[in-house]
């Protein structure tokens, strides 16, 4: 199954949890997972409400008052020891890490110094774990989302009034490449917990894709605005395969170059990609009189040919180009995240008619994770690859 989130009214932890439950995730499975955390006598209240004339599920996490100060390390330990499904544990830890790191960054502090009440308390942890469990129960293996409405104005925070959207929300959504806008209502529409879940779980940001919808879930927010219904929609179903998969017609630009300093080529290729090329590569050749040279190949969408052609002339020493049309076929692909000892690593999954046929790990993420963990890159790459194949390869019908 694939899922798509309509975030036109924002996203909060309770809205996401309400949406997965409204779409059919068993409430009891969420309650069992929360009890396994052993962070107090947590009670989940689930009710049907109406937002703008639309029925939705409203979820409230009720936790007892306590004088215990729970640290980030304590909560992380509780999640790791809860005995949850491996993917659920990894995704929950990743979302919690994003939340604490973004909160610490906004305070110019360190994640280990953040206290639980500063990031939403027990409610935030339960919303994160409950939402991830719900996605697993719905068998959603890929999740995309619309542009995220974040709101505007000011909101009361732990340290007084805070601008909307809060710095931590902007940080997390920016890092995830999420498109955002303020929206029509002057309120806080996307909370840090909601942003952490979106940044962890959403693989791409897009309008409603071609899909056959099997289930719809509406998660209610706390207020009923005049400007729009305060709810988040989750559509669950299967992607509709296009008649002609791939990217269609493309143009290839080529030039033989024998008088360019080879040290310049990496910058040339980067510049062509930045100008709009889909791909750029070199082939070593031997020209007349035995001169060593390179053939530059650039794959370009029709709309960017003029710009990329100018970039080739500006960045290289060639005085002529060959151009010809090709048809490119590309597999359906999606981006997702796995974790290595709690550190997120991006992966790319390619599918042929819904079946996983290729999985690749983002090397830059692996290198950054290895540095953060103090482990060899080779070892981290193997761990990330194993996690990716465990999640998407061996059992492609699971999230």
N, C-alpha and C positions, 0 to 999 in steps of 0.2 A: 504494500500500500504506500501511497504518497500522500502528503498533506500540504495544504496551503493555508496560511494565516492571513486574514484580512485585518490589518492593524490600523485601519482608518480612524478608529477611536482610541488608538494607543495600545499599550500592553502593560499589564501589571502581573505580578505573580498569581494573584487570586483569579484574574481573568483567564490566564492560561490554564490554570488548574481547573477552573469551572468549565472551560471549553472542552478539555479532553474528557472530563466526566460526562458532560452533556452529549458528547459524540459517542458515548457508550463504554468508556473505560470503567470497570467495576470499582465502586467506591470502597468496597471491602479490601480490594487489593492495595489501594492507597493507604487505608487505615493500618493494614498489617505492616506495610513498609515504614510508616511513620512510627509505629510502636517499636519496631526493631531498632530505631535510632536511640532509644532509651535516653531521651532528653527531657523527660517529664511526662505528666499525665496529659498528653495531647488529645484534644477532642475535635473532631471534624464535623461541622454543621453544614449540611447541604440543603439548599432550598431552591424552589422554582420562583423566579421573579419575572417582572416585565420591564423592559427598557425600550421606550419609544414604540410601544405596541408589539414588541417582539419578545416571546418567551425565552428565558435564559436560565442558566444554572448559576447560583450565587454560592460561593464556598467561603466559609469563615473558619480560620484555625483558632481554636480556643486553648490557650495555655495558661497554667496557674502562675500567679505572681511568685517570684522567688528573689532572694537576695544573692543568689549564686551568680558570679560573673563568669560567663563562658567565653573562652578565648577562641580564636580562629583554629588553633591547633586542636583544641578539645572537640570542636564540631567536626573537623576533618577526621579525627580519630573515630568519632561516632559513626560517620558515614562509612568509613573503611571497614569497621567491625560489625556493621549491621547485617552482613550476610546477604546483601542484595545481589541481583543479577549483575554480571561483570560490566555490561554496557551501561546499566543504570548507575552503578557506582562511579564509573569513569566519567559519565556525562554530568552527574551531580557534583562530583569533585571539581570538574572543569568550570562549571557555572559558578560554584561557590568561590573558586579561586579568582575568576574574573571579577566577581562582585567585591571581594576584599581588596584585590589589587587596585581596582579603579577607585574605591573609597579611600585607600591609603594615598594614592597619587593625588587626589583632590585635596588632601590634608597635608601634602608634602611630608608624608610619614612612611612607615614600613608596614606591610600587610600583617606581620605578627603582632603589631601594636594595636590593631583595630579590635574593638570589642563588639560583641554580637549586637548589642542594642543600637550601634551606630549604622548597621546595615539592614535594619528591619527586624532584628530579634529572631526569636524562634519561628515566627510566621514565615520569614524569608526562607529559612532552611526547609520548612515543611512544604512551601510552595514549590521550591526547586525539586526536591525529591519526589513529591506527589506528581508534578507535571511529567517528569521523566518516566516514572512508573506508568503513568497513563498512556504515554506515547508507546511504550513497550507493549502494553496490553492491547492497544489498537493496532499493533503490528505495522506502525508507520516507519518505513525504512529510509525515507528522505522527506525533508521538510523545507519548503520555500515560503517566502512572505512578501507582502506588499511593502510599499513605502510606509515608514513608521511615523505616525503622528505623535509628536512629543509635547505639544502644548506650549504655553507662553505665560509670562507673568512672574509671580513670586509664590512660594509655598513655605509653610512652616517646616523647619528641619530640626535636627538634634541640637544645632548650635544657633538657632534663630531663623530668620527669613533667609531663603535661598532662591537664587534665580531658577526659573524653569525654562528649558530642561536643566536638571542638575549637572554639574561637571562630570560626575561619574557616568551618567547616562550617555552624554556626548562621547566620552572616552571609549566606552564599550561598543557603542554603535558605530563610531568612526573606525575603530580597529577591525570591526567585522565587515566594513564596506557597505553598511546599510544606508539607503537613501532616507532622509528625514525631512519633515516640514512641521511648522508650528501648528497648523490646523485651525479650525474655526472657533475653538473654545479657549478662553483664557485661563486654563487650569493645567495642573500637572497630569499629562495623559500617559506618559511612559515612566514607570518607576525604575529605580536601579535593579530590583529583582527581575522585573520584566525584561529589561535590557540585557541582563546577564543570561537569561534563558534564551532570548533571541540570538544573542551573539554566539552561544554555544551550539544551539540546535539547528539553526537555519543555514542551509547550504547555499542558497541563492536568493536574490531579491528581485521580484518580478510581478507584473500584473497577473491576474488569474490565468493560469496556463490552460491549454487544451487538456481536459481530463473528464473522465466519467465519474461523477460524484456518487459515492455510496452512502456517506454519512455526513451530517452537518452538526457542529457543536457551537453553541453560543455561551461564552463565559461573561458573566455580568461584572461590571465594576461597582464601586460603592455608591456612585451618584447617578442621577438621571438628569442629564443636561438638556437644556432647551435646544441647543445647537445641533445635537446629534445623539443617537442612542449610544449609551456608554457600555458597549459590549465588544468582545473580540470574537470573530468567527473563525472556525476551523473547518475546512472542507477536506474530506478524506475520500480517496478513490484511486483510480488508475489513470496514468497519463495516456492520452490518445496519441498513438504513433502517427507521425506525418506520412503522407503518401510518398514523398521523396525525402528521405532523411539527409541531413547534412546542411552545408552552408550554401549550396548552389554554385552559380557562376562566379569565378574568381579570375584575376589577371596575374600572370607571371611576368615580372620584369627581370631581364638578364643582361649582364655585361661581363666581358672578359677584361680583367685588370692585371697589368704586369708591372706597374710603376708606383704602387702605393706601399708605403712603409707598413709591413705586416703588423706592427704594434698598434696600428690605428684600427684594425678590423673589429675588435670587440666593441669599441665605441661606435663604429659605423652601424653594426647590427643593432645595437641598443637604440640608436637614433632612428633607424628605419621602423622599428617596432613602435617607438613612441610617436612616430608620424602617422601610424595607422595600419602598418603592415600586419597581416595575420601571422606570417612567419618569414624568417630571413636566414639564409645559410650560405656556406661557401663550399666549392668543390675545387681541389687542387688540380691544375691542368699544366700541360707543356705546350707552349705556343711555337710559332715558327722560329727557326734558328735556335731551338732548344731552350727558349726563355721560360723559366718557371713563372706561373701566374695563378690566378684564382678566377673562377666564374662565380659572380655574385648572383644569387637567385632570391627573388622577393615575391612572396605571395600576397596579393592585395585585393581587398574588396573593390568593386567597381567605383563606389563613391569616393574612394581615397586614392585613386590612381594618380591624379594630377599632383596631389600633395606629396606622395611618396616618390614619384618620379623626380620632382624638384629636389627632394632630400637626397636621392642617389647622386644627382649631379653636384649638389653642394658638398656632400660628405666624402665623395671619392674623386679619383682623377680621370674617370671615364669621360669620353666625349660622345658616346652613343649607347643606345639601349635596344634590346629586342623585347617585344611584347607579344604575348599570345594568350588566348582565353583557355581556361581549363574548368572542368566541373569537379568540385570538391565534395566528397561525401564524408560526413563526420558522424561518429557514434554519439548517441545521447550521453551526455556526461553530467555529473553533479559533483559538487564539492562538499566535503564533510570533514569532521574532526575526530581523531582518536587521541588518546592520552598515553604518555609513557611516564609512569610514576607521577601522575597528576599534572604533567606538563602537556598542553595541547600541541598536536601536530596535524597539519592539514593533509588531506588525501584527496585524490581525484579518482572517481569511479566511472568507468565507461560501460555502457549497456548496449546490447544488441537485441532489439525486440524485448526489452525488459530483463534480459539475462545478463548478469555481470560477466564481462569477458576480459576486463583489464582493470587493475588497481595500481595506482602509482602514489608514492609518498612525496610530499613537497620537501625537497632536499634542504632548502634554506631554513625551513621550520625544524628539520632534524638537527641541523648544525646548531641552531639557536638553543634547542632543547638539550643537546649534548653539553653545550657550554654551561647552561644553567644547572644541569644535574652533575656536572663534573665527571662525565663519562665519555668514553671514546665515541667518535661519530659513527664508526662501524657498528658498535654494539647498539647504539640508539637507533640507527637505521634498521637493524634487524628486528628490534623490539617494536618499532612503529609499523614495519611491514607485517609482522605477525599479528599485531592488534588489528590492522586494517583487514587482513585476510580472514581473521576470526570473525570480524563483524560483518563484512560484506561478501567475502569469497566463499567460505565453506558453507555458510547458511545464508544465501542471498535473500531469503524471504523474511529474515529478521532485521530489525533496525540495527 
